[in-house]
Amino acid sequence: MREPLVLTIDFGTQSVRAMLFDKHGKEYGKMKVHFIEPYFSKDIGWAEQTPEFYWDRLKEATNGLKEQCADIWDDVKGVAVTTIRDTAVIVDKDGKPLRDIILWLDQREVKDADKTRFGKGFKSLLRMLNLYDLAAAQCKASACNWVHEYEPEVWAKMYKFLMFSGWITFRLTGVMKDSVANQIGHIPFDYKNKTWQSPKAITAPIFDLKAKDMCELIEPGTIVGYITKEASRDLGIKEGTPVIASGSDKGCETLGSGCVDSTGASLSLGTTATVQMTTDKYIETEPFVPTYPAVLPGKYNPEIEIYRGYWMISWFKNEFAHKEVKEAKELGVSAEELLNIHLKDVPAGCEGLILQPYWTPGIKHPSARGAILGFADCHTRIHIYRAIIEGIAYGLYDGLLSIQRKTKINVEFISVSGGGSESDEICQITSNIMGIPVRRAQTYETSSLGAAITAFTGLGIYKSFEEAAKNMVHVSKEFKPDMKEHELYHKLYSRIYRRIYPNNKKLYDDLKQILRASKAEEHK
């Protein structure tokens, strides 16, 4: 009798992957479809995409995988979905989208949102706690508030405000339910209790959404529904195949990299770079920045995020690495492989070139900009490339130290995943900066592997997520830190990197005001 397989569907910002795994974590097939245009911008800072764009790319992925794995396709016994976060689909009662999808990296704001939504008492409380600016930034940045404010005709027709994961699941099963581990974004979710927020919650005024606007929640590992006739026709998946609730891409990466407890931390070296831990208790690393629900029942994932993480590699390639891109095509390899070989040509610390990767500002630093400090005549394009790698690692190191301070837990190892983890050079640099061992699993597609773990647990092949992870996650390589280089990196981090933002905050604020005023003048 042949081994049962599960199909995982993994939607990232720049691609979708369909993969097949067995119960031992062995990969049997993969079809990755890149998005030629991941999003479009109708205005400065906007990021949208049509819902059907994603469904059409999913068709390409699943049907391509079916063709590739025709001899074992009938062994697929379950499906699990993991997707990007803070990306929502507004639907009517029939589940049809009412507008294009606003992605997580969209930077539009609702003007004066806090002034019209926060009452006097709430304002006074926030100011007393020194949290007004942070709460106001959250309110202004919420896509639901923007639609309510500027597209009232869409808001009036809205039946449910679904996370992207919930909409994909609905298209697969016809059921409007979603995993609690997918509820990450600007929504009225009670992260500690993993349910919809009470109208009396302290943060309730931030969002215009109410619990009635949201879908039913279920636990990861629960069967949501079954592949419908329509989905089967479109995707080539057998009708009636069970779909198991999973979790967000980052949460699945943490599970798929083997971080099932607080002994290790998960680094996601993807479009967005993150550092997460798995904890038993709910502990917020920053006020009004919640700790996310883990895929593991009863656990949480405190996280620090760099919004434009390894996306910066694509930016560097497009702007500075035309030579390597051309050479890579001739050799039949990726441009990243060539660039990563040259990382060894530049010493640790990039001879004084330091980068802070705030190409997209976060909640904590809403006016921040990316910065490169320390240029000299010795610096080359490869210095800039290595400075990007080191800068992202500094940011993640900063996040790890912050989480460890809050949780009072020091991790023993780091597990890496995402595209950046394919490079031995990047893994070694990361270990040297962090000062602890870095482990890499048998696949860098740990988000898909984590989804597969939930599927096999949900199908009853394993009794628990922990048992499934033990049998499905395998360390393929470990990188031990060079402590001499770590000593240099820690000095550069503590004495230079950490001071870049506070020393330039006033400049960033002024720059933001100047650009806003210039834009307003253009629209007159």
N, C-alpha and C positions, 0 to 999 in steps of 0.2 A: 504493500500500500504506500502511495506517494505522500510526501509531507504536505500538510495544508499550508497555503500561502495567504498573506494578506496584502492588499493593495493600499498604498499610502498616497495621498494627494497633498502636496506641499506647495502652497502659494507664497512666494516671496514678492518683494517689490519689483524685481527685475526679471523674474522667470517663474514658471510652474514646473514641478517635477512629479512624475508618476513613477512609483517604485514598487517592486515586489520583494518581500522578505519571508523567510521561514522562521520557525520558532527558536532557532539558534542565533538569529540575527544575521544570517547569511543573506546577502543581496543577490537576487536572481535576475533582475532586470531594471533598467532605468531609462526613462525618456524625459529629457529636459527641453523645454521650449522657452527660448529667450523672448522677452518682450522688446520688439524693435523700438516702440515708443511706450515706455512704462507709464507715462502720464502726459497730459497736456495742460497748458496753463492759459486760461482766459484772461488772467491778470497777473501782475507781479506777485510772486510767492505762492500762487495757487497751484494745486496739484489734483487733477481729476482724471477719471477714466470711465468709459462706458461699461455697464455691467456685462453686456454681451461680449465685450472684448475678452473678459476673463473666461467666460463659458466656452467661447470659440477656441481659445488657447488650450483649455482643458481637454476639449475634444481631440485636438492634435496630440496632446500628451498621452491620453489613455488609449486612443486608437493606434497610435504609433507603438506604444508598449505592447499592445495586444498582438500586433503584427510581428514585433520582435520576439515575443514569447508565446507564439501560437500553441506550441506543444504542451505548455504548462498552464495556460490561461484558465482552464477549467478547474485548476486547483485553488483558485482564489476563493476563500471562504468568508472574507470580511473586508470592509473598507474603513479607513480612518482618515480624517481630514485635519490638517493644521494650516493656519494662515497667518498673514501679517495682522498686527493689532491696530487698535484705534482707527479703524477704517470701517465705515458703516454704510448700510444700504437701507434707504427709506422706501418701504413698500406699502401697497394698498392691501385690501382684504384678500385679493387673489394672489398676493405675493409678488406682484409686478412692481419693479422699481419705478419710482416717481421722478427721479432725477439721476444724473450721473453720480458716481461714487466720489466722495471727498476722501483722499488718502491721508494717511497718518502724517506725512511730511508737509501737508498744506499749511501755509502760514497766514491765511486770512484772519482777520479779527473783526469782532463786533464793536464798533465805536461806542464808547461809554457804556458798555454792557453792565459793568459793576454799578454805575450810578443809577441805572433804571431797575436793577434787580435786587440790590442789597438794601435792606431796611436800615434804619438808624441804629437799632440795637445790634444788628449783625456787623455793621461797619465799626461800631465802637469796640465790639469784642475783638474783631480782627486787628484793629489798631493797637489794642491793649496787648495782644499776643505778638505784635510785630509781624503779622501775617497778611496784612491787607494787600500789599503788592502782589504776593504770590497767588492769593485767591482771585484777585482781579484779573491776573494774567490767565488763569485757568478759565475763568468765565468768558473772557474775550476770545480765547482760542478755541472754544467749543463749537464744533461744526453744527450741533443741534441748535445752539443759540443763533448761529448765523442764518440757518435756514428759516427758523421761526421769525427772525427779524426782517430778512430781506426777500424771502420767498414764502409769504403767508399762504399763497394758493397751494403750494406743495404741502405745507404743514397741515392745512385744513383737510387734505385727502389722506394724510398719513394714518396707517393702521398700526404698523410696528416699525420701530427703529432697530434694525438688526445689525449686529456685528457682521463683518464680511463672512466669517466662519459660519454664522447662522444662516446667511443667505445661500451659501454654497450647499450646506446641509439640506436646506429646504428644496433646492433644485434637484438634489439627489433623491430625496425621500418624500417630498410633499409635506413634511412635518416641520412646523415652526417652533423648534426647540433648539437649545444650544447648551454647551457645556459651561459650567461655572468657571472653568479654567480658561475660557476664551473672553471673559468679560473684562477687558483691559482697554481703557480709553476714557474719553470725556463723556462719561455716562453716569447716571445715578446708581452706582453699584456700591454696596456695603462690602468692602474687601475683607474685613475681619470676619464677618459672619457669613460671607459668600451668598448673599441674597440681595434683592433690590432694596434700595435705600428707603427708609421711612420718611414721610413728608416732614417729620419733626427733627430729622438729622441735622447736625450743625452745618453740614455742607450742602444741604438741599437747595438753598437759593442760587447756587452756582450754575445749576443746569435747569433748562426749561422742561426737560423730560420728566415724566412720572412713571411709576411702576407699571401702570396700565399700558404704556406705550412700548413696553419691552416684552420679549418673548419668555416662554416658560423655561426655567433652568433645570438642568439635570447634571448628575455627577459624571466625571470622566470614567470611561469603562462601561457605561450604560449603552445599550442598543437604542439609538434614536429612532430608527425606522429601517426601511428596506428600499433598495434601488427600484425606482418606478419604471414603468414601461417606457415612458418618454426619455428618462435618463439613460436607460439601457440602450435605446435606439441611438441616442446621441453619442454616448461614451463607449459603447461596446462592452459594458459590464453586465453580467448576467442579472436579469430581473429577479428581484427577491433576495439578492445578496444583502446581508445585514450591514448597516453603517453604525460604527461605534463612536460614541462621543470621545473626543480627545482633548487637546488643549492648544494654546497659542504656540506660534513657532518657537519663541524663546523658551517657553515652559517645556515644550517637547525636546528642545535641544538639551536642556538641563537634565531631563530624565534620560534621554538617549546618550548622553555622555557619561552616565553612571553616577551622577551626583544625587543620590537618594537620601543623603543625610548631610549634616553640617561639617563632615570631615574634609569635603572638597568644595571648590567653587567652579562654576561653569563660565567660561569665556566664549562668547559668540562673536566670531570674527567675520561677520557678514555685513550687508549693506548698512545696517545699524549695528554697532558694536555694543555689547552689554556684558556686565559681570553680574552673576546671580549666585545666591546660596540657597540651600534648602533647609528650612528651619521648622521646628515644632510650634513656635510662638509667633504671633503677629507683632512685628516690630517695624515701625516706620523709620526709614533712613533719613527722611526729611519731612517736616510738617507739610501736610496737604499733598504729599507725594506718597501714595499708598504702597504697601507691600502686596504683591500680586498673588492670587491663588495658584498654588502649584498643581500640576497634574496629579501628583500623589495625594490621595484623599487625606484631609486633616493637616496638610502642610502648606507652607508659604514660601514664596521666592522673593526675598528682598533683592532689589536690583538698582544698579546705576547704569545709565544709558548715554551713549555717544551717538547722537542722531545720524550724523554722517560719518559712519565708521569706515569700513572697507569700500564704501562707495567712493571714497577719496582716491582709491587706486584707479577706478574707471575715469575719474576726473583727471588724474595725472596722465594716464595713457592718452586721453583725448587731447590734452593741452601740451604735453611735453615729450611724449614717448613715440612719436611717429616713426622714428628710426627702428625701435625695437618691435613695433607693431608690424612694419614691413618685413623685417628680418624673420620674425616669428612665422609669418605666413609662408615664407620661402622654405623654412625648416620644418613646417608642419607641427609647430608647438604653440603654446600660448605666450603672449607678450609678457605675462606675469612671470613665467618660468625664466625668461631671459633676464628680466629686471631683478628677480630674486637671487640669481647667480651673482650679480654685480653688488649685492648688499655687502658681501665680504670685502669689497674693494674700499669700503668706507669704515673707519674705526668707530667703536662704540662712542656715542655722544656726538657723532657727526662733526667733530672738530668745532664744537660750539654752536652748531645750528639746532635750534629747538623750535618745535611746532606745537601749537595748541589747537586741537581739531574742532573748533567751534564753527565749522562752516555753516551749520544750522544751529541756532541757539536753542538751549533747553529751557525748561520751566524755571530752573534755579537761576539761570543767567539769560533772561529774555532779550537783552540788548547786545549780547556778546557777538563777536566776530572771530573768524579764524585768524591766527597770528603766526608768523614765522620770524623768529628773533635770532640775530647773531651772524648775518651774512658777512662773508669776507671773500677776498679774491681767490681763495683756495677751493671755494665751493662749486660743485657741478650739479647737473641734473640728478645724478645718482645720490648726491648728498640730500637733495630735496626728497627723493623717493624714500631713502632710509629715515629721514626726519619725520615723514608721514607715518611710517611703521612704528618708530619710537614714540611719536606724539600720541598715537592711538593707545599704545601700551601704557604710557604715562597716565592718560586719562582713565584707563581701566584700573591701573594700580591705585590711583587716587580714589576710585570708587570702591575697590576692594578694602582699602584701609578704612574708609568711612563705614562700610558695612560691618567690618570686624569690630570697630569701636562701638557701634550701636548694639551689636549682638553679643559682644564680649566673647567672641569665638574666633580663634585663629585657625585657618584652614591648613591642612597638611599637603594638599596638592591642588593643582588646577587642571581641569579638563578643557580642551579647546575643540571648537567645531566651527563650521562655516568655511567659506572659500579660502580665507586667509590661513586656516590651519593646515592646508595641503602643503604649505612650504615649510621645510625643515628649518630654513634660515629664520623665518618669522617666528616659528615656535621657540627657537633657541633665544632670539632677542627678547621675546616675551618672558621666558624663564629667567633670563639674566636681569631684566628690569624688576620682576616680581620677587626674585630671590627665593623661589620655591620651585619644586619640580612641576613640569608641564606634561600632561599625558594626552595622547591622541588615540581615539578609538579606531576600530577597524574601518570606519567610514567617516568622512567629514560631513555626510548628510545625516547628522544626528537628530535633526528635527524630524525627518522621515522615520528614523529608527525609533525615536520616542513615540511617534504616532503608532508604529507597528507594535510597540510594547503595550500600548493601551488596547489595541485591537485584540492581541492574543490574550490579554487579561480579560477583556470583555467577552471573548468567546469561550472562556473557561479553560483554556489550555494551561494557564497558570493561575494559582490561587491568589496571588497578590502582585502588585506592580514591582515590589522589591524582588520577588522571586523571578519575575520575567526579566527585569534588568540584569540580575545576576547571570542569567543564562544567555542573554542576548547582547550584552555590551562587553567587548573584549578590548583590552589595552593593546594597541599594536606597536606603540613606541613611547618612550619616556625621555624627556629632555631635562637634564640636571643643570642647575644654574652655575655659571662662572661667578663666584662670589667676589672676585676682584673687580669684574665689570659691574656687578651689582652695587658695589660700594661707590663707584663713579656715578652710576645712574641715580642712586639714591640722593647723592649730593646735588646733581643737576635737577632732580625732581623737587627736593625740599627747598633748595635755595634759589632756584630760577623758575621752574615750571609753575609751581604753586603761586608765585607772585605775579605772573603775567596778567591774569584777569583782574585782580583787585587794583593793580597799578595802572590799568588801562580802562577801567570801568567808565570813568568820566568821559574819556575819548569816545568810547562806544556809544554812550548815551547821547553825546553831542552829534555824532555821526548819524545816528538813527533819526534825531530830530531834524537835522539838515536835509536828509533824504526825504523824509515825510513832507516837509515844507515844500521841497522842490517838486515832488509828485503832485501835491495839492495845487501848486501854481500851474502845472501843466494841464490840469483838468478844468481850470477856470474857463 
